[in-house]
Amino acid sequence: LYRLKRLGAIGRYTLFRHTYFKDADIHLLDIFDRLLVRMFRHPQMRPTQMVELFELQSELSDPDDRLAYNRMVFPHRERTQAVEIQDRGTPDMDRVVVRSEIVDEHGLRYNITEPDGPADVGQLYRLFLQAGFPKSISEDDRYLVAMDQAEQIIGGVVYRLQAEGTVFLDGIVVNQTLQERGITGAILADFVTRMIAHRVTTVRTHFFLRPFYRRHGFQLDTRRGGLVRYLQE
């Protein structure tokens, strides 16, 4: 298992291909093999960016098969967390996104995914503005949005990639009417799980919401300033 961990995602996927899924039908195995070939040829791409992963998910209807698939793709998620791969590509460009689920302290469910366009990003920035968050806009920003069951954006995060293995979490926000329900912490936990899957080892952020971040494993970074959390696979 130690050697498998060193091989990363391709080692884990290969293990599942030749163990749990070894007796699957030939069509599913063909998709699986195409996925592995693409992972080998494009190591800089994340598997969750590959349309073959969505195709593989689409072939799975048995709940146990779905569970095994989720453990393969998202090994750090709790078994009870719902997660799926969605194809948002166009005829000219492949685009696959991860849609995950969180639950607040009242038992209400929310979905977290990448924004579907500029309108979604605008709604997220509006929440930051309403919360009095000192958020500047950068062309390097990346986003995740949290949506309620009516597909209304109720929160999200803004982050930027920095040096290899490091991201800067520039902000996290939740609609003010939904405070004190544990949603902010759940969004952060989902974000961290995604970053681990992307082989990120360090998350940095500033001092805004310092008590919140300290409760969730961040510590003072005296060398760079701000707060930092080191991630472990």
C-alpha positions in Angstrom: 0.0 0.0 0.0 2.9 2.3 0.7 4.2 1.8 -2.9 0.7 2.3 -4.2 0.5 5.6 -2.5 3.7 6.7 -4.0 2.3 6.0 -7.5 -0.6 8.4 -6.9 -3.9 8.3 -8.7 -2.8 6.1 -11.6 -1.6 3.4 -9.2 -4.9 3.5 -7.3 -7.0 3.4 -10.4 -5.0 0.5 -11.9 -5.5 -1.4 -8.6 -9.3 -1.0 -8.8 -9.3 -1.9 -12.5 -7.6 -5.2 -11.9 -9.3 -6.1 -8.6 -12.8 -4.9 -8.0 -13.7 -4.2 -11.6 -11.7 -7.1 -13.2 -14.9 -9.0 -14.0 -16.9 -6.1 -15.3 -18.4 -6.2 -18.9 -16.1 -5.6 -21.8 -17.5 -2.2 -22.6 -16.9 -0.8 -19.1 -13.3 -2.2 -19.1 -12.7 -0.6 -22.5 -13.6 2.8 -21.0 -11.5 2.0 -17.9 -8.5 1.2 -20.1 -8.9 4.4 -22.2 -9.0 6.3 -18.9 -5.8 4.7 -17.7 -4.0 5.4 -21.0 -5.0 9.0 -20.9 -3.8 9.3 -17.3 -0.5 7.8 -18.3 -0.1 10.1 -21.4 -1.2 13.3 -19.6 0.1 13.1 -16.0 -0.4 16.8 -15.6 -4.2 16.4 -15.9 -6.3 15.4 -13.0 -8.5 12.3 -13.6 -11.5 14.4 -12.7 -10.8 16.6 -15.7 -11.1 13.6 -18.1 -14.4 12.8 -19.9 -13.6 9.1 -19.7 -14.1 9.3 -15.9 -17.6 10.6 -16.5 -18.3 7.9 -19.1 -17.1 5.3 -16.6 -19.5 6.6 -13.9 -22.4 6.6 -16.4 -21.9 2.8 -16.9 -22.3 2.1 -13.2 -25.8 1.4 -11.9 -25.2 -1.0 -9.0 -24.9 0.8 -5.6 -21.9 -1.2 -4.6 -20.1 -0.4 -7.9 -20.9 3.3 -7.4 -19.4 3.1 -3.9 -16.2 1.4 -5.1 -16.0 4.0 -7.9 -16.3 6.9 -5.3 -13.6 5.3 -3.1 -11.3 5.1 -6.1 -11.9 8.6 -7.2 -12.3 10.3 -3.8 -10.5 8.2 -1.3 -10.5 10.9 1.4 -14.3 11.5 1.4 -16.6 9.9 3.9 -18.6 7.0 2.6 -21.8 8.8 3.3 -20.9 11.9 1.1 -22.7 12.0 -2.2 -20.4 12.9 -5.1 -20.6 12.7 -8.9 -18.8 13.6 -12.0 -20.7 15.8 -14.5 -19.9 16.4 -18.1 -20.3 20.1 -19.0 -18.3 19.9 -22.2 -19.2 21.3 -25.7 -18.6 19.8 -29.1 -15.3 21.8 -29.2 -14.0 21.2 -25.7 -14.2 18.6 -23.0 -15.1 19.8 -19.5 -15.8 17.6 -16.6 -16.6 18.9 -13.1 -17.0 17.3 -9.6 -20.3 17.9 -7.9 -20.3 17.0 -4.2 -22.8 17.3 -1.3 -22.6 18.7 2.2 -25.2 18.7 5.0 -25.8 21.5 7.5 -26.6 21.1 11.2 -30.3 21.2 10.4 -30.0 18.3 8.0 -30.4 20.4 4.8 -28.3 19.4 1.8 -26.3 21.6 -0.5 -24.2 20.9 -3.6 -20.7 22.2 -4.2 -19.3 22.5 -7.8 -17.5 24.8 -10.1 -19.5 27.8 -11.3 -21.3 27.4 -14.6 -20.4 30.8 -16.0 -19.8 34.5 -15.2 -23.3 34.9 -13.7 -22.5 32.3 -11.0 -19.2 34.1 -10.3 -21.0 37.4 -10.0 -23.5 36.0 -7.5 -20.6 34.7 -5.4 -18.8 38.0 -5.4 -22.1 39.6 -4.4 -22.2 37.4 -1.3 -18.6 38.5 -0.4 -19.7 42.2 -0.8 -22.8 41.7 1.4 -20.6 40.0 4.1 -18.2 43.0 4.1 -15.4 40.8 2.9 -12.4 42.7 1.6 -12.2 40.6 -1.6 -10.2 41.8 -4.6 -10.7 40.4 -8.1 -7.9 38.6 -9.9 -7.8 36.9 -13.2 -6.0 34.0 -11.5 -9.0 33.4 -9.2 -10.7 30.0 -9.2 -14.0 29.3 -7.7 -16.3 26.7 -6.0 -20.0 27.6 -5.4 -22.4 26.0 -2.9 -26.0 25.8 -4.0 -29.2 24.9 -2.2 -31.8 22.4 -3.5 -33.3 25.2 -5.6 -29.9 25.7 -7.3 -29.5 29.1 -5.7 -25.9 30.0 -4.8 -25.6 30.4 -1.0 -21.9 30.5 -0.6 -18.5 29.4 -1.9 -14.8 29.9 -2.0 -12.3 31.8 -4.0 -8.7 30.5 -4.3 -5.6 30.7 -6.4 -2.9 28.2 -7.3 0.6 29.3 -6.2 3.8 27.2 -6.2 3.5 23.5 -6.9 1.5 21.9 -4.1 0.3 25.2 -2.6 -3.0 27.1 -3.0 -4.0 30.4 -1.5 -7.5 30.4 -0.1 -8.6 34.0 -0.7 -12.0 33.8 0.8 -14.9 31.7 2.0 -18.5 33.0 2.4 -22.0 31.9 3.2 -25.2 33.8 2.9 -25.8 35.7 6.1 -29.3 34.2 6.5 -27.6 30.7 6.8 -25.0 31.5 9.4 -24.5 29.3 12.5 -25.5 26.1 10.7 -22.0 24.6 10.1 -22.1 25.4 6.4 -18.9 27.4 6.3 -17.0 24.6 8.0 -18.5 22.0 5.7 -17.5 24.0 2.6 -14.0 24.3 3.9 -13.8 20.5 4.6 -15.0 19.9 1.0 -12.4 22.3 -0.4 -9.6 20.6 1.6 -10.7 17.2 0.3 -10.7 18.4 -3.3 -7.2 19.9 -2.8 -5.8 16.6 -1.4 -7.2 14.9 -4.5 -5.3 17.5 -6.6 -2.1 16.6 -4.6 -2.0 20.0 -2.9 0.0 19.8 0.3 -0.3 23.4 1.7 -3.3 25.8 2.0 -2.5 29.4 2.9 -4.9 32.2 3.7 -4.9 35.6 5.3 -5.9 36.7 8.8 -9.6 37.5 7.9 -11.8 35.0 9.9 -8.7 34.0 11.9 -10.7 32.3 14.8 -12.6 30.2 12.2 -9.5 29.1 10.4 -7.7 28.3 13.6 -10.6 26.0 14.7 -10.1 24.1 11.4 -6.4 23.3 11.6 -4.7 26.5 10.4 -1.8 27.9 12.2 0.2 31.1 12.1 2.8 31.3 9.3 5.4 33.6 10.8 7.7 33.3 7.7 5.2 34.3 5.1 2.5 36.0 7.2 -1.0 34.8 7.3 -2.3 31.3 8.2 -1.4 27.9 6.8 -2.7 24.4 7.0 -0.6 21.4 5.9 -2.5 18.6 4.2 -1.8 14.9 4.5 -3.0 12.2 2.2 
